[in-house]
């Protein structure tokens, strides 16, 4: 069957069309996205402003038409932290529903962690043993660990790269005091949730997903995305530690010139690198393997699991 998946994130709104059936890997057939940056369309009360809501509705209408053109049987639509946390999130969802016919499902942070873990488990398989999975989004960091398809521990922390950049890094390049204060904040908040993950046991495989981790791995020498999803990619702690001082001294424009870094994400890279560094330090990891599958694939796989066999 052909499915459309509409992913409304804090940074990007993405339509992915896949050919999929139970027992097989979803095969991407078409992709269309825009950097709407919904989390930056906030007023002084934290509400999504008119332009952000209008942009979301316009893209959703376009996604519906594209999904029909591509022959999708159904459209799975979900949203994450930007809509989850906005005080007027329900009103925006009502507008999307009434003006486009699309009912966006707002995932909880724990659901994000759980579904991302499912995708990683399916990608790497049972031979990976106990998995620890880390995903840096625009608004939050998801952490999940376990030995089965459902994680034993799944948590979400408000340590997204976009959020931290907006709240803590107000100059470009950031000054030393801002970087130090942000580093302290990240480690305090992450340490508060690390206990259950650490007590559950040391993972046999530690995995990173998301654009932030992919960009950091690419900067540190991992293969480019053009080489395809099956090329192993790793982010090493020593490489990251070497790059962080360099990244903090660069402007966003200079970071955008690095391999694997888009202009739209370059301003968030310092915050993302500090989160990644804290993950590897607090969880005592020397390296993270980068998985090409993440939340979107988890949503697709979960939906396929619910279908009756034909």
C-alpha positions in Angstrom: 0.0 0.0 0.0 1.1 3.6 -0.5 1.0 5.9 2.5 1.5 9.6 3.0 3.1 10.7 6.3 2.8 14.4 7.3 5.3 15.2 10.0 4.8 18.6 11.7 8.0 19.3 13.6 9.3 22.3 15.4 11.7 23.1 12.5 10.4 21.3 9.4 7.0 20.2 8.0 7.6 17.1 5.9 5.4 15.0 3.6 6.9 11.6 3.0 5.2 9.1 0.6 6.2 5.5 1.1 5.3 2.1 -0.4 4.8 -0.2 2.5 3.3 -3.4 3.7 3.6 -5.6 6.8 6.9 -7.5 7.0 8.8 -5.2 4.7 10.8 -2.0 5.1 8.9 1.2 4.0 10.3 2.3 0.6 10.4 6.1 0.1 8.7 7.1 -3.1 8.4 10.9 -2.8 9.5 13.6 -0.3 8.4 17.3 0.0 9.3 19.6 2.9 9.6 23.1 4.0 11.4 24.8 7.0 8.4 26.4 8.5 10.1 26.8 11.9 6.8 26.7 13.7 8.5 27.0 17.1 9.8 30.5 16.1 6.3 31.7 15.1 5.4 32.4 18.7 4.0 35.6 20.3 5.0 36.9 23.7 2.6 34.4 25.4 4.1 31.4 23.6 1.1 31.1 21.3 1.5 30.2 17.6 1.0 33.4 15.7 -1.1 34.0 12.6 1.6 33.6 10.1 2.7 30.3 11.6 -0.8 28.9 11.6 -1.4 30.2 8.0 1.9 28.6 6.9 1.0 25.3 8.4 -2.5 25.3 6.8 -1.1 26.2 3.4 1.5 23.4 3.5 -1.1 20.9 4.8 -3.4 21.7 1.9 -0.5 21.2 -0.5 0.4 17.9 1.2 -3.2 16.6 0.8 -3.1 17.4 -2.9 0.3 15.8 -3.4 -0.7 12.7 -1.5 -3.7 12.3 -3.8 -1.5 12.9 -6.9 0.9 10.2 -5.7 -1.9 7.7 -5.2 -1.7 7.5 -1.4 -4.4 5.3 0.2 -4.3 7.3 3.4 -2.4 10.2 5.1 -0.9 9.8 8.5 -0.5 13.2 10.1 1.2 14.0 13.4 2.7 16.9 15.3 5.3 17.2 18.0 6.5 19.7 20.6 5.6 23.0 18.9 1.9 22.2 18.8 2.0 20.1 21.9 3.2 23.0 24.1 1.6 26.0 22.5 -1.3 27.4 24.6 -3.4 27.8 21.5 -2.4 24.5 20.0 -5.9 23.1 20.1 -7.2 26.1 18.2 -4.6 25.7 15.5 -5.4 22.0 15.2 -9.1 22.9 14.9 -8.2 25.4 12.0 -6.1 22.7 10.3 -9.0 20.2 10.6 -11.7 22.6 9.4 -9.7 24.1 6.5 -7.9 21.0 5.2 -9.8 18.0 6.5 -6.6 16.7 8.1 -6.8 15.6 11.7 -3.3 16.1 13.1 -2.4 13.7 16.0 -0.3 15.4 18.6 2.2 12.9 20.0 3.4 13.1 23.6 7.1 13.3 24.2 7.1 9.7 25.5 5.3 8.5 22.4 8.0 10.2 20.3 10.7 8.3 22.2 8.8 5.0 22.0 8.1 5.3 18.2 11.7 6.3 17.4 12.9 3.4 19.4 10.6 1.0 17.4 12.1 2.4 14.1 15.7 1.9 15.4 15.0 -1.6 16.7 13.5 -2.6 13.3 16.5 -1.1 11.4 19.2 -2.7 13.5 17.4 -5.9 14.5 17.4 -8.2 17.4 21.2 -8.9 17.2 21.7 -5.4 18.7 20.6 -6.6 22.1 19.9 -3.9 24.5 19.5 -0.5 22.7 19.8 3.0 23.9 18.4 5.6 21.5 18.8 9.4 21.5 17.0 11.9 19.2 17.6 15.6 19.3 14.7 17.5 17.8 13.9 21.2 17.5 12.0 21.3 20.8 13.0 18.3 22.8 15.4 15.5 23.3 14.0 11.9 23.4 15.7 9.1 25.1 14.6 5.4 25.1 16.3 2.2 26.1 15.3 -1.5 26.2 15.8 -5.0 24.9 12.4 -5.5 23.2 10.5 -3.6 20.5 8.9 -1.4 23.2 11.5 0.4 25.3 11.7 -0.2 29.1 12.4 3.5 29.5 11.1 6.3 27.3 11.5 10.0 28.3 11.4 13.4 26.7 13.3 16.4 27.9 12.9 20.0 26.8 16.4 20.1 25.4 15.7 20.6 21.7 18.4 22.4 19.6 16.0 25.1 18.4 14.5 25.7 21.9 17.9 26.1 23.5 19.2 28.4 20.8 16.2 30.7 21.1 16.3 30.8 24.9 20.1 30.8 25.7 22.2 31.7 22.6 21.2 35.2 21.8 24.3 36.4 20.0 26.1 35.0 16.9 28.6 33.6 17.5 27.7 32.9 21.1 29.9 34.3 23.8 31.8 32.1 26.3 29.5 32.9 29.2 26.3 31.9 27.2 27.9 28.7 26.1 29.0 27.8 29.6 25.6 28.6 31.1 23.9 26.5 28.4 26.2 23.6 29.0 25.4 23.7 32.7 21.6 23.9 32.0 21.8 20.9 29.6 23.7 18.7 32.0 21.4 19.6 35.0 18.2 18.8 33.1 19.6 15.6 31.5 21.1 14.3 34.7 17.6 14.6 36.3 16.3 11.9 33.9 19.4 9.8 33.4 18.9 7.6 36.4 16.2 5.3 35.1 18.1 4.8 31.8 21.4 4.0 33.6 19.8 1.7 36.2 18.2 -0.4 33.4 21.7 -1.6 32.3 24.4 -0.7 29.9 23.4 -0.9 26.2 25.0 -3.3 23.7 24.3 -0.7 21.0 23.9 3.1 21.4 22.2 4.9 18.6 21.5 8.5 17.5 18.8 9.7 15.1 17.7 13.1 13.8 19.2 15.8 11.5 21.3 17.3 14.3 23.2 14.0 15.0 23.5 13.4 11.2 25.0 16.8 10.7 27.5 16.4 13.5 28.6 13.0 12.3 29.0 14.4 8.7 31.2 17.3 10.0 33.3 14.8 11.9 33.9 12.8 8.7 30.9 10.4 8.3 29.8 9.6 4.8 27.5 12.1 3.0 23.8 11.3 2.6 24.3 10.8 -1.1 26.1 7.6 -0.3 22.8 6.1 0.8 21.2 4.8 4.0 23.1 1.5 4.3 26.6 3.1 4.8 27.5 2.9 8.5 27.9 6.3 10.1 29.2 7.0 13.6 29.7 10.0 15.7 32.8 9.6 18.0 33.0 11.4 21.3 36.6 12.5 20.7 35.7 14.0 17.3 32.8 15.9 18.8 34.9 17.2 21.7 37.4 18.5 19.1 34.7 20.2 17.0 32.7 22.0 19.8 35.3 24.8 20.4 35.5 25.4 16.7 31.7 25.5 16.3 31.3 28.0 19.1 33.7 30.4 17.4 31.9 30.3 14.1 29.0 32.4 12.9 25.9 30.7 11.7 26.9 31.6 8.1 30.3 29.9 8.6 28.7 26.8 10.1 26.3 26.6 7.1 29.4 26.2 4.8 30.3 23.0 6.7 29.5 19.6 5.0 26.0 18.3 5.9 24.8 21.6 7.5 21.9 23.5 6.0 21.6 27.3 6.3 18.3 26.8 8.1 19.8 24.6 10.8 23.2 26.2 11.2 22.1 28.5 14.0 21.1 25.5 16.1 24.2 23.5 15.7 26.1 24.8 18.7 23.2 23.9 21.1 22.8 20.5 19.4 26.5 19.8 19.7 26.3 20.6 23.5 23.4 18.3 23.9 25.1 15.5 22.0 28.3 16.0 24.1 26.2 15.8 27.3 24.5 12.6 26.1 27.9 10.9 25.4 29.4 12.1 28.7 26.5 11.4 31.1 25.7 8.0 29.6 29.4 7.1 29.3 29.4 6.5 25.5 32.5 6.6 23.3 30.5 6.6 20.1 26.9 6.7 18.7 25.8 4.9 15.6 23.6 7.0 13.4 20.4 5.4 12.3 18.6 6.7 9.1 15.2 5.7 10.5 13.6 7.8 13.2 10.1 9.0 14.3 8.5 9.1 10.8 9.4 5.5 10.2 8.3 4.5 13.6 4.8 6.0 12.9 4.6 4.1 9.6 5.7 0.8 11.2 3.3 1.2 14.1 0.5 1.8 11.6 1.4 -1.3 9.5 1.5 -3.4 12.7 -2.1 -2.5 13.3 -3.3 -3.7 9.9 -5.0 -7.1 9.5 -3.0 -9.5 7.2 -4.5 -9.8 3.8 
